[in-house]
Amino acid sequence: MQIIFEEIRRGFEGALAFLLNKPDAAERFDRSLTGFFYSFLAPLLALPIHLMTSSVEITLPDGTTGSAADMDLGFYVLRWITFPLLMLPLAILINRKAQVLSFIIGWNWSNLVIELISLVPVMVMASAAASLGLIQAVLLIVGLMLILYRWRVAKQLLQVNGWTASAMVLIDMAGTYLVIMAAGGLTPPTA
């Protein structure tokens, strides 16, 4: 059990180091095959956070209320599986086969941090005092920060240039969009 806690600590510490732009962020992960399998603990740890953000009640500017997101467990699992599976052939295509496991490890653990950070805009949206302008500003700032975060993880762990890292972020975002559409799309909150 202590090994599991140590792997979780290392993974979370590595993900936070990327967020804080620390130069040794990649070395904080266990980038072995064992570390790869342990990195799939991240979706289990992030699930309660995801369920919490999905169930928060928000009020839209027109006065209607509903949950912040309408995404079921199937979407959640599909989202965590899609990108790693997509990355295997992409890594071969961009000649980064040797780096793909390290990248998926970092991607998995960084998703845990992203789920935590995603609480901020959801809580702002849930606040009755939040104006539409404040909500939009928070969404923009958090969104840009998370894109930069993803870019850093891709650039350093895949050992690619900025353009290729940008392409990986776009592929990740497109994959998320496609999974959302396959799961029934984004449904507006209902009263």
Disulfide bonds with the S-S distance in Angstrom:
none
